[in-house]
Amino acid sequence: MKEEKSRKRKRFKHVKSQNKHKPSPSNNATQIHKEPEPENPSSSKKPKSSSFLDKMRARLSGGHFRMLNEKLYTCTGEEALNYFKEDPSLFDMYHSGYQEQMSHWPEQPVNIIINWLKDRSSLVVADFGCGDARLAKNVKNKVFSFDLVSKDPSVIACDMSNTPLDASSVDVAVFCLSLMGTNFPSYLQEAHRVLKPNGWLLIAEVKSRFDPNTGGADPNKFSKAVTDLGFASMLKDFSNKMFILLYFRKKEKQSSKRKEIEWPELKPCLYKRR
Ligand code: SAH
């Protein structure tokens, strides 16, 4: 019990110091959406009103969300897995902040993928970084859902660079806003392993991560790297304001020469306060 308490204390110390030394927003990271500023207490007649406290609470949890979000974009999948293993409640904190941010998006990329699967219900799907398994819950397909923490009995907790699926066992691999770790190429490598020949790879990512004008990756370079991994590019959809969608299919025959793949860096997507 004592040990548990001291571990928790340490964690909060860590959270504090991380916030203090938070990299400046200008360091090559995408910034989207902001949270409301709390009212200035001095301008209120009742400074300790519940609405003021609610706003302070929202601000605090917004800060925790941003810290966790940045952590996920700047560490490996294995580090992220260990981080959440130590305190799974941080995962809930991350996801409530994530849902808050997503509620401002006019369209959710996961819904586009759900629609795409509607006419293809016989395909077996692997959802890499499934979050609350919304995809699995809204399609008829057989779906294997993976995330760092399992918040639903259907979700398998693992680092998605290393899933328990057999090689060539699924028809569709989905990454919906989940290419977060610094080792993201190893997630795509794992998708390639588990996909059947001609299987689909669907990637939805935050648009600004792929905007070279603001320090993002060149989508063509990213696409070229994915094709070098053994995929053919089928469709690039840039029509949405907030995210891009890339559709690939696993090549039937893999090239015999193994070449070094040049992956562009994918900058973190950081969320600002407003
Ligand atoms: N795909 C869902 C959730 C996106 S949030 C949706 O569209 O709603 C991104 C998710 O990817 C988070 O839940 C995060 O925990 C997960 N994730 C990031 N890196 C991961 C890894 N290495 N292994 C498993 N899940 C990972």
py3Dmol code that shows the C-alpha trace and the ligand (Angstrom):
import py3Dmol

protein = """\
ATOM      1  CA  MET A   1       0.000   0.000   0.000  1.00  0.00           C
ATOM      2  CA  LYS A   2       2.750   2.384   1.053  1.00  0.00           C
ATOM      3  CA  GLU A   3       4.754   1.507  -1.998  1.00  0.00           C
ATOM      4  CA  GLU A   4       1.725   2.144  -4.213  1.00  0.00           C
ATOM      5  CA  LYS A   5       1.273   5.588  -2.650  1.00  0.00           C
ATOM      6  CA  SER A   6       4.879   6.525  -3.166  1.00  0.00           C
ATOM      7  CA  ARG A   7       4.742   5.336  -6.757  1.00  0.00           C
ATOM      8  CA  LYS A   8       1.724   7.546  -7.386  1.00  0.00           C
ATOM      9  CA  ARG A   9       3.486  10.513  -5.794  1.00  0.00           C
ATOM     10  CA  LYS A  10       6.437   9.968  -8.086  1.00  0.00           C
ATOM     11  CA  ARG A  11       4.201   9.866 -11.106  1.00  0.00           C
ATOM     12  CA  PHE A  12       2.601  13.192 -10.311  1.00  0.00           C
ATOM     13  CA  LYS A  13       6.014  14.705  -9.752  1.00  0.00           C
ATOM     14  CA  HIS A  14       6.901  13.447 -13.194  1.00  0.00           C
ATOM     15  CA  VAL A  15       3.755  14.918 -14.695  1.00  0.00           C
ATOM     16  CA  LYS A  16       4.548  18.276 -13.135  1.00  0.00           C
ATOM     17  CA  SER A  17       8.116  18.389 -14.287  1.00  0.00           C
ATOM     18  CA  GLN A  18       7.126  17.237 -17.765  1.00  0.00           C
ATOM     19  CA  ASN A  19       4.745  20.131 -18.025  1.00  0.00           C
ATOM     20  CA  LYS A  20       7.421  22.518 -16.856  1.00  0.00           C
ATOM     21  CA  HIS A  21       9.865  21.406 -19.498  1.00  0.00           C
ATOM     22  CA  LYS A  22       7.303  20.905 -22.175  1.00  0.00           C
ATOM     23  CA  PRO A  23       8.888  21.503 -25.558  1.00  0.00           C
ATOM     24  CA  SER A  24       7.790  24.767 -27.091  1.00  0.00           C
ATOM     25  CA  PRO A  25       4.841  24.463 -29.457  1.00  0.00           C
ATOM     26  CA  SER A  26       6.981  25.665 -32.342  1.00  0.00           C
ATOM     27  CA  ASN A  27       9.228  22.601 -32.386  1.00  0.00           C
ATOM     28  CA  ASN A  28       7.979  21.069 -35.569  1.00  0.00           C
ATOM     29  CA  ALA A  29       4.707  19.786 -34.235  1.00  0.00           C
ATOM     30  CA  THR A  30       1.232  20.141 -35.569  1.00  0.00           C
ATOM     31  CA  GLN A  31      -1.172  22.037 -33.355  1.00  0.00           C
ATOM     32  CA  ILE A  32      -4.890  21.753 -33.553  1.00  0.00           C
ATOM     33  CA  HIS A  33      -7.868  22.601 -31.407  1.00  0.00           C
ATOM     34  CA  LYS A  34      -7.818  24.392 -28.187  1.00  0.00           C
ATOM     35  CA  GLU A  35      -9.637  24.191 -24.907  1.00  0.00           C
ATOM     36  CA  PRO A  36     -11.623  27.036 -23.418  1.00  0.00           C
ATOM     37  CA  GLU A  37      -9.746  29.296 -21.008  1.00  0.00           C
ATOM     38  CA  PRO A  38     -11.273  29.464 -17.542  1.00  0.00           C
ATOM     39  CA  GLU A  39     -12.875  32.756 -16.622  1.00  0.00           C
ATOM     40  CA  ASN A  40     -10.734  35.240 -14.801  1.00  0.00           C
ATOM     41  CA  PRO A  41     -11.729  34.643 -11.148  1.00  0.00           C
ATOM     42  CA  SER A  42     -11.232  38.291 -10.226  1.00  0.00           C
ATOM     43  CA  SER A  43     -13.886  39.304 -12.727  1.00  0.00           C
ATOM     44  CA  SER A  44     -16.458  37.055 -11.082  1.00  0.00           C
ATOM     45  CA  LYS A  45     -18.502  37.995  -8.058  1.00  0.00           C
ATOM     46  CA  LYS A  46     -18.386  34.405  -6.808  1.00  0.00           C
ATOM     47  CA  PRO A  47     -14.837  33.287  -7.555  1.00  0.00           C
ATOM     48  CA  LYS A  48     -15.378  29.827  -6.112  1.00  0.00           C
ATOM     49  CA  SER A  49     -18.566  29.133  -8.020  1.00  0.00           C
ATOM     50  CA  SER A  50     -18.972  25.572  -9.219  1.00  0.00           C
ATOM     51  CA  SER A  51     -18.707  26.741 -12.809  1.00  0.00           C
ATOM     52  CA  PHE A  52     -15.319  28.262 -12.069  1.00  0.00           C
ATOM     53  CA  LEU A  53     -14.193  25.056 -10.376  1.00  0.00           C
ATOM     54  CA  ASP A  54     -15.549  23.038 -13.291  1.00  0.00           C
ATOM     55  CA  LYS A  55     -13.520  25.144 -15.685  1.00  0.00           C
ATOM     56  CA  MET A  56     -10.401  24.733 -13.567  1.00  0.00           C
ATOM     57  CA  ARG A  57     -10.955  20.979 -13.539  1.00  0.00           C
ATOM     58  CA  ALA A  58     -11.416  20.961 -17.306  1.00  0.00           C
ATOM     59  CA  ARG A  59      -8.226  22.955 -17.693  1.00  0.00           C
ATOM     60  CA  LEU A  60      -6.295  20.540 -15.472  1.00  0.00           C
ATOM     61  CA  SER A  61      -7.544  17.467 -17.317  1.00  0.00           C
ATOM     62  CA  GLY A  62      -6.868  19.231 -20.629  1.00  0.00           C
ATOM     63  CA  GLY A  63      -3.275  19.710 -19.456  1.00  0.00           C
ATOM     64  CA  HIS A  64      -2.974  16.034 -18.543  1.00  0.00           C
ATOM     65  CA  PHE A  65      -4.408  15.037 -21.921  1.00  0.00           C
ATOM     66  CA  ARG A  66      -1.908  17.210 -23.797  1.00  0.00           C
ATOM     67  CA  MET A  67       0.968  15.800 -21.762  1.00  0.00           C
ATOM     68  CA  LEU A  68      -0.108  12.188 -22.443  1.00  0.00           C
ATOM     69  CA  ASN A  69      -0.764  12.920 -26.097  1.00  0.00           C
ATOM     70  CA  GLU A  70       2.707  14.371 -26.522  1.00  0.00           C
ATOM     71  CA  LYS A  71       4.194  11.412 -24.679  1.00  0.00           C
ATOM     72  CA  LEU A  72       2.534   8.958 -27.102  1.00  0.00           C
ATOM     73  CA  TYR A  73       3.894  10.794 -30.124  1.00  0.00           C
ATOM     74  CA  THR A  74       7.431  11.000 -28.794  1.00  0.00           C
ATOM     75  CA  CYS A  75       8.093   7.520 -27.403  1.00  0.00           C
ATOM     76  CA  THR A  76       8.099   4.012 -28.836  1.00  0.00           C
ATOM     77  CA  GLY A  77       5.083   1.726 -28.676  1.00  0.00           C
ATOM     78  CA  GLU A  78       6.868  -0.446 -26.140  1.00  0.00           C
ATOM     79  CA  GLU A  79       7.541   2.508 -23.854  1.00  0.00           C
ATOM     80  CA  ALA A  80       3.911   3.608 -24.192  1.00  0.00           C
ATOM     81  CA  LEU A  81       2.711   0.100 -23.303  1.00  0.00           C
ATOM     82  CA  ASN A  82       4.848   0.066 -20.137  1.00  0.00           C
ATOM     83  CA  TYR A  83       3.749   3.579 -19.234  1.00  0.00           C
ATOM     84  CA  PHE A  84       0.063   2.651 -19.274  1.00  0.00           C
ATOM     85  CA  LYS A  85       0.715  -0.709 -17.598  1.00  0.00           C
ATOM     86  CA  GLU A  86       2.046   1.190 -14.606  1.00  0.00           C
ATOM     87  CA  ASP A  87      -1.094   3.293 -14.374  1.00  0.00           C
ATOM     88  CA  PRO A  88      -3.993   2.266 -16.667  1.00  0.00           C
ATOM     89  CA  SER A  89      -6.115   5.163 -15.355  1.00  0.00           C
ATOM     90  CA  LEU A  90      -3.923   7.486 -17.457  1.00  0.00           C
ATOM     91  CA  PHE A  91      -5.403   5.794 -20.507  1.00  0.00           C
ATOM     92  CA  ASP A  92      -8.925   6.918 -19.475  1.00  0.00           C
ATOM     93  CA  MET A  93      -7.594  10.414 -18.982  1.00  0.00           C
ATOM     94  CA  TYR A  94      -6.044  10.330 -22.450  1.00  0.00           C
ATOM     95  CA  HIS A  95      -9.222   9.046 -24.062  1.00  0.00           C
ATOM     96  CA  SER A  96     -11.589  11.512 -22.455  1.00  0.00           C
ATOM     97  CA  GLY A  97      -9.328  14.323 -23.727  1.00  0.00           C
ATOM     98  CA  TYR A  98      -9.148  12.653 -27.128  1.00  0.00           C
ATOM     99  CA  GLN A  99     -12.949  12.398 -27.356  1.00  0.00           C
ATOM    100  CA  GLU A 100     -13.243  16.046 -26.371  1.00  0.00           C
ATOM    101  CA  GLN A 101     -10.902  17.060 -29.182  1.00  0.00           C
ATOM    102  CA  MET A 102     -12.637  14.811 -31.702  1.00  0.00           C
ATOM    103  CA  SER A 103     -16.037  16.248 -30.841  1.00  0.00           C
ATOM    104  CA  HIS A 104     -14.895  19.427 -32.644  1.00  0.00           C
ATOM    105  CA  TRP A 105     -14.170  17.586 -35.894  1.00  0.00           C
ATOM    106  CA  PRO A 106     -17.013  17.908 -38.397  1.00  0.00           C
ATOM    107  CA  GLU A 107     -16.421  14.340 -39.527  1.00  0.00           C
ATOM    108  CA  GLN A 108     -14.793  11.384 -37.737  1.00  0.00           C
ATOM    109  CA  PRO A 109     -12.384   9.381 -39.911  1.00  0.00           C
ATOM    110  CA  VAL A 110     -13.467   6.160 -38.186  1.00  0.00           C
ATOM    111  CA  ASN A 111     -16.977   6.697 -39.603  1.00  0.00           C
ATOM    112  CA  ILE A 112     -15.612   6.805 -43.159  1.00  0.00           C
ATOM    113  CA  ILE A 113     -13.868   3.486 -42.533  1.00  0.00           C
ATOM    114  CA  ILE A 114     -17.032   2.041 -40.971  1.00  0.00           C
ATOM    115  CA  ASN A 115     -18.936   3.019 -44.134  1.00  0.00           C
ATOM    116  CA  TRP A 116     -16.241   1.556 -46.372  1.00  0.00           C
ATOM    117  CA  LEU A 117     -16.590  -1.754 -44.517  1.00  0.00           C
ATOM    118  CA  LYS A 118     -20.394  -1.824 -44.788  1.00  0.00           C
ATOM    119  CA  ASP A 119     -20.314  -3.251 -48.320  1.00  0.00           C
ATOM    120  CA  ARG A 120     -17.441  -5.553 -47.447  1.00  0.00           C
ATOM    121  CA  SER A 121     -18.767  -7.307 -44.381  1.00  0.00           C
ATOM    122  CA  SER A 122     -17.130 -10.649 -45.169  1.00  0.00           C
ATOM    123  CA  LEU A 123     -13.627  -9.183 -44.767  1.00  0.00           C
ATOM    124  CA  VAL A 124     -11.692  -9.900 -41.565  1.00  0.00           C
ATOM    125  CA  VAL A 125     -10.323  -6.700 -40.049  1.00  0.00           C
ATOM    126  CA  ALA A 126      -7.471  -5.826 -37.696  1.00  0.00           C
ATOM    127  CA  ASP A 127      -7.952  -2.414 -36.044  1.00  0.00           C
ATOM    128  CA  PHE A 128      -4.534  -1.156 -34.954  1.00  0.00           C
ATOM    129  CA  GLY A 129      -4.917   1.407 -32.124  1.00  0.00           C
ATOM    130  CA  CYS A 130      -8.674   0.915 -31.823  1.00  0.00           C
ATOM    131  CA  GLY A 131      -9.306   3.199 -28.807  1.00  0.00           C
ATOM    132  CA  ASP A 132     -12.793   2.389 -27.533  1.00  0.00           C
ATOM    133  CA  ALA A 133     -13.350  -0.170 -30.354  1.00  0.00           C
ATOM    134  CA  ARG A 134     -15.937   2.010 -32.058  1.00  0.00           C
ATOM    135  CA  LEU A 135     -15.080   0.410 -35.385  1.00  0.00           C
ATOM    136  CA  ALA A 136     -15.695  -3.164 -34.168  1.00  0.00           C
ATOM    137  CA  LYS A 137     -18.954  -2.086 -32.527  1.00  0.00           C
ATOM    138  CA  ASN A 138     -20.332  -0.569 -35.718  1.00  0.00           C
ATOM    139  CA  VAL A 139     -19.632  -3.131 -38.431  1.00  0.00           C
ATOM    140  CA  LYS A 140     -20.721  -6.704 -39.135  1.00  0.00           C
ATOM    141  CA  ASN A 141     -17.167  -7.783 -39.983  1.00  0.00           C
ATOM    142  CA  LYS A 142     -15.055  -9.954 -37.734  1.00  0.00           C
ATOM    143  CA  VAL A 143     -12.684  -7.412 -36.148  1.00  0.00           C
ATOM    144  CA  PHE A 144      -9.555  -7.940 -34.055  1.00  0.00           C
ATOM    145  CA  SER A 145      -9.100  -4.769 -32.018  1.00  0.00           C
ATOM    146  CA  PHE A 146      -5.734  -3.797 -30.552  1.00  0.00           C
ATOM    147  CA  ASP A 147      -4.718  -1.025 -28.207  1.00  0.00           C
ATOM    148  CA  LEU A 148      -2.258  -0.372 -25.401  1.00  0.00           C
ATOM    149  CA  VAL A 149      -4.974  -0.849 -22.763  1.00  0.00           C
ATOM    150  CA  SER A 150      -8.104  -2.958 -23.070  1.00  0.00           C
ATOM    151  CA  LYS A 151     -11.201  -0.988 -22.047  1.00  0.00           C
ATOM    152  CA  ASP A 152     -13.550  -3.592 -23.502  1.00  0.00           C
ATOM    153  CA  PRO A 153     -13.369  -7.404 -23.398  1.00  0.00           C
ATOM    154  CA  SER A 154     -13.105  -7.408 -27.200  1.00  0.00           C
ATOM    155  CA  VAL A 155      -9.892  -5.353 -27.180  1.00  0.00           C
ATOM    156  CA  ILE A 156      -6.528  -7.112 -27.047  1.00  0.00           C
ATOM    157  CA  ALA A 157      -3.977  -5.100 -25.062  1.00  0.00           C
ATOM    158  CA  CYS A 158      -0.596  -5.079 -26.771  1.00  0.00           C
ATOM    159  CA  ASP A 159       1.944  -2.942 -28.514  1.00  0.00           C
ATOM    160  CA  MET A 160       0.691  -3.119 -32.067  1.00  0.00           C
ATOM    161  CA  SER A 161       4.150  -3.703 -33.506  1.00  0.00           C
ATOM    162  CA  ASN A 162       3.721  -7.173 -32.075  1.00  0.00           C
ATOM    163  CA  THR A 163       0.167  -8.544 -32.319  1.00  0.00           C
ATOM    164  CA  PRO A 164      -0.881 -12.138 -31.596  1.00  0.00           C
ATOM    165  CA  LEU A 165      -2.278 -12.571 -35.148  1.00  0.00           C
ATOM    166  CA  ASP A 166      -0.963 -15.227 -37.513  1.00  0.00           C
ATOM    167  CA  ALA A 167       0.824 -14.197 -40.688  1.00  0.00           C
ATOM    168  CA  SER A 168      -1.462 -13.661 -43.728  1.00  0.00           C
ATOM    169  CA  SER A 169      -4.612 -13.977 -41.621  1.00  0.00           C
ATOM    170  CA  VAL A 170      -6.623 -10.767 -42.170  1.00  0.00           C
ATOM    171  CA  ASP A 171      -8.125  -8.909 -45.147  1.00  0.00           C
ATOM    172  CA  VAL A 172      -8.006  -5.339 -43.843  1.00  0.00           C
ATOM    173  CA  ALA A 173      -5.585  -3.525 -41.522  1.00  0.00           C
ATOM    174  CA  VAL A 174      -6.837  -0.183 -40.189  1.00  0.00           C
ATOM    175  CA  PHE A 175      -4.780   2.625 -38.639  1.00  0.00           C
ATOM    176  CA  CYS A 176      -7.193   5.382 -37.739  1.00  0.00           C
ATOM    177  CA  LEU A 177      -5.213   8.286 -36.220  1.00  0.00           C
ATOM    178  CA  SER A 178      -2.986   5.734 -34.515  1.00  0.00           C
ATOM    179  CA  LEU A 179       0.463   6.091 -36.151  1.00  0.00           C
ATOM    180  CA  MET A 180       1.674   7.722 -32.973  1.00  0.00           C
ATOM    181  CA  GLY A 181       4.925   6.083 -31.825  1.00  0.00           C
ATOM    182  CA  THR A 182       8.374   7.076 -33.043  1.00  0.00           C
ATOM    183  CA  ASN A 183       8.650   3.501 -34.361  1.00  0.00           C
ATOM    184  CA  PHE A 184       5.501   3.772 -36.521  1.00  0.00           C
ATOM    185  CA  PRO A 185       7.169   1.911 -39.460  1.00  0.00           C
ATOM    186  CA  SER A 186       7.229  -1.217 -37.284  1.00  0.00           C
ATOM    187  CA  TYR A 187       3.410  -0.998 -36.933  1.00  0.00           C
ATOM    188  CA  LEU A 188       3.056  -0.935 -40.715  1.00  0.00           C
ATOM    189  CA  GLN A 189       5.528  -3.809 -40.982  1.00  0.00           C
ATOM    190  CA  GLU A 190       3.327  -5.788 -38.591  1.00  0.00           C
ATOM    191  CA  ALA A 191       0.240  -4.949 -40.687  1.00  0.00           C
ATOM    192  CA  HIS A 192       2.076  -6.229 -43.742  1.00  0.00           C
ATOM    193  CA  ARG A 193       2.874  -9.480 -41.917  1.00  0.00           C
ATOM    194  CA  VAL A 194      -0.704 -10.191 -40.828  1.00  0.00           C
ATOM    195  CA  LEU A 195      -2.396  -9.161 -44.099  1.00  0.00           C
ATOM    196  CA  LYS A 196      -3.253 -11.705 -46.740  1.00  0.00           C
ATOM    197  CA  PRO A 197      -1.931 -11.033 -50.254  1.00  0.00           C
ATOM    198  CA  ASN A 198      -4.153  -8.326 -51.825  1.00  0.00           C
ATOM    199  CA  GLY A 199      -5.330  -7.364 -48.329  1.00  0.00           C
ATOM    200  CA  TRP A 200      -6.191  -3.709 -47.678  1.00  0.00           C
ATOM    201  CA  LEU A 201      -4.213  -1.249 -45.585  1.00  0.00           C
ATOM    202  CA  LEU A 202      -6.294   1.796 -44.604  1.00  0.00           C
ATOM    203  CA  ILE A 203      -4.571   4.767 -42.986  1.00  0.00           C
ATOM    204  CA  ALA A 204      -6.353   7.867 -41.679  1.00  0.00           C
ATOM    205  CA  GLU A 205      -4.052  10.524 -40.257  1.00  0.00           C
ATOM    206  CA  VAL A 206      -4.211  14.126 -39.101  1.00  0.00           C
ATOM    207  CA  LYS A 207      -3.859  16.248 -42.240  1.00  0.00           C
ATOM    208  CA  SER A 208      -1.314  18.709 -40.900  1.00  0.00           C
ATOM    209  CA  ARG A 209       1.130  15.853 -40.163  1.00  0.00           C
ATOM    210  CA  PHE A 210       1.296  15.538 -43.945  1.00  0.00           C
ATOM    211  CA  ASP A 211       1.564  19.190 -44.864  1.00  0.00           C
ATOM    212  CA  PRO A 212       5.153  19.893 -45.985  1.00  0.00           C
ATOM    213  CA  ASN A 213       4.394  23.653 -45.860  1.00  0.00           C
ATOM    214  CA  THR A 214       4.170  23.475 -42.081  1.00  0.00           C
ATOM    215  CA  GLY A 215       6.943  20.972 -41.415  1.00  0.00           C
ATOM    216  CA  GLY A 216       4.810  17.899 -42.056  1.00  0.00           C
ATOM    217  CA  ALA A 217       5.845  14.853 -44.053  1.00  0.00           C
ATOM    218  CA  ASP A 218       5.564  14.779 -47.822  1.00  0.00           C
ATOM    219  CA  PRO A 219       2.594  12.429 -48.429  1.00  0.00           C
ATOM    220  CA  ASN A 220       4.253  11.137 -51.602  1.00  0.00           C
ATOM    221  CA  LYS A 221       7.401  10.176 -49.694  1.00  0.00           C
ATOM    222  CA  PHE A 222       5.312   8.439 -47.060  1.00  0.00           C
ATOM    223  CA  SER A 223       3.318   6.644 -49.719  1.00  0.00           C
ATOM    224  CA  LYS A 224       6.532   5.607 -51.512  1.00  0.00           C
ATOM    225  CA  ALA A 225       7.885   4.143 -48.229  1.00  0.00           C
ATOM    226  CA  VAL A 226       4.666   2.153 -47.736  1.00  0.00           C
ATOM    227  CA  THR A 227       4.872   0.808 -51.301  1.00  0.00           C
ATOM    228  CA  ASP A 228       8.523  -0.151 -50.689  1.00  0.00           C
ATOM    229  CA  LEU A 229       7.266  -2.202 -47.752  1.00  0.00           C
ATOM    230  CA  GLY A 230       5.260  -4.299 -50.218  1.00  0.00           C
ATOM    231  CA  PHE A 231       2.025  -2.422 -50.906  1.00  0.00           C
ATOM    232  CA  ALA A 232       0.438  -0.812 -53.953  1.00  0.00           C
ATOM    233  CA  SER A 233      -1.176   2.608 -53.502  1.00  0.00           C
ATOM    234  CA  MET A 234      -4.870   2.478 -54.480  1.00  0.00           C
ATOM    235  CA  LEU A 235      -6.318   5.827 -53.425  1.00  0.00           C
ATOM    236  CA  LYS A 236      -5.293   9.062 -51.692  1.00  0.00           C
ATOM    237  CA  ASP A 237      -8.147  11.125 -50.333  1.00  0.00           C
ATOM    238  CA  PHE A 238      -7.225  14.678 -49.272  1.00  0.00           C
ATOM    239  CA  SER A 239     -10.764  16.008 -49.431  1.00  0.00           C
ATOM    240  CA  ASN A 240     -11.337  16.279 -45.685  1.00  0.00           C
ATOM    241  CA  LYS A 241     -10.116  19.378 -43.844  1.00  0.00           C
ATOM    242  CA  MET A 242      -8.882  17.524 -40.771  1.00  0.00           C
ATOM    243  CA  PHE A 243      -7.501  14.199 -41.969  1.00  0.00           C
ATOM    244  CA  ILE A 244      -6.164  12.361 -44.983  1.00  0.00           C
ATOM    245  CA  LEU A 245      -7.071   8.832 -46.004  1.00  0.00           C
ATOM    246  CA  LEU A 246      -4.671   6.497 -47.774  1.00  0.00           C
ATOM    247  CA  TYR A 247      -5.719   3.136 -49.190  1.00  0.00           C
ATOM    248  CA  PHE A 248      -3.151   0.485 -50.115  1.00  0.00           C
ATOM    249  CA  ARG A 249      -3.253  -3.193 -51.035  1.00  0.00           C
ATOM    250  CA  LYS A 250      -0.625  -5.730 -50.123  1.00  0.00           C
ATOM    251  CA  LYS A 251       1.205  -6.866 -53.247  1.00  0.00           C
ATOM    252  CA  GLU A 252       0.565 -10.469 -54.152  1.00  0.00           C
ATOM    253  CA  LYS A 253       4.219 -11.127 -54.859  1.00  0.00           C
ATOM    254  CA  GLN A 254       6.870  -9.563 -52.722  1.00  0.00           C
ATOM    255  CA  SER A 255       9.963  -8.177 -54.381  1.00  0.00           C
ATOM    256  CA  SER A 256      12.953 -10.454 -53.848  1.00  0.00           C
ATOM    257  CA  LYS A 257      15.390  -7.589 -53.312  1.00  0.00           C
ATOM    258  CA  ARG A 258      15.179  -6.145 -49.841  1.00  0.00           C
ATOM    259  CA  LYS A 259      15.787  -2.432 -49.950  1.00  0.00           C
ATOM    260  CA  GLU A 260      16.349   0.019 -47.164  1.00  0.00           C
ATOM    261  CA  ILE A 261      13.097   1.964 -46.766  1.00  0.00           C
ATOM    262  CA  GLU A 262      13.355   5.744 -46.330  1.00  0.00           C
ATOM    263  CA  TRP A 263      10.562   6.733 -43.951  1.00  0.00           C
ATOM    264  CA  PRO A 264       9.784  10.424 -43.585  1.00  0.00           C
ATOM    265  CA  GLU A 265       9.505  11.690 -40.030  1.00  0.00           C
ATOM    266  CA  LEU A 266       5.909  12.116 -38.885  1.00  0.00           C
ATOM    267  CA  LYS A 267       5.682  15.123 -36.621  1.00  0.00           C
ATOM    268  CA  PRO A 268       3.620  14.837 -33.456  1.00  0.00           C
ATOM    269  CA  CYS A 269       0.133  16.260 -33.469  1.00  0.00           C
ATOM    270  CA  LEU A 270      -0.052  18.536 -30.426  1.00  0.00           C
ATOM    271  CA  TYR A 271      -3.210  20.163 -29.164  1.00  0.00           C
ATOM    272  CA  LYS A 272      -3.161  23.768 -27.977  1.00  0.00           C
ATOM    273  CA  ARG A 273      -5.093  25.463 -25.223  1.00  0.00           C
ATOM    274  CA  ARG A 274      -7.195  28.360 -26.345  1.00  0.00           C
TER     275      ARG A 274
END
"""
ligand_1 = """\
26
SAH
N -8.671 4.435 -33.856
C -9.443 5.055 -32.796
C -8.567 5.662 -31.681
C -7.517 6.659 -32.157
S -6.545 7.342 -30.827
C -10.381 6.098 -33.368
O -10.233 6.479 -34.524
O -11.268 6.537 -32.646
C -5.049 6.462 -31.139
C -5.006 5.159 -30.391
O -3.828 4.455 -30.804
C -4.905 5.343 -28.891
O -5.937 4.639 -28.263
C -3.543 4.766 -28.548
O -3.514 4.137 -27.293
C -3.342 3.760 -29.680
N -1.936 3.412 -29.869
C -0.899 4.249 -30.079
N 0.259 3.548 -30.153
C -0.069 2.239 -29.978
C 0.693 1.031 -29.945
N 2.008 1.035 -30.094
N 0.041 -0.136 -29.778
C -1.313 -0.154 -29.610
N -2.082 0.964 -29.628
C -1.470 2.140 -29.807
"""
view = py3Dmol.view(width=600, height=400)
view.addModel(protein, "pdb")
view.setStyle({"model": 0}, {"cartoon": {"style": "trace"}})
view.addModel(ligand_1, "xyz")
view.setStyle({"model": 1}, {"stick": {}})
view.zoomTo()
view.show()
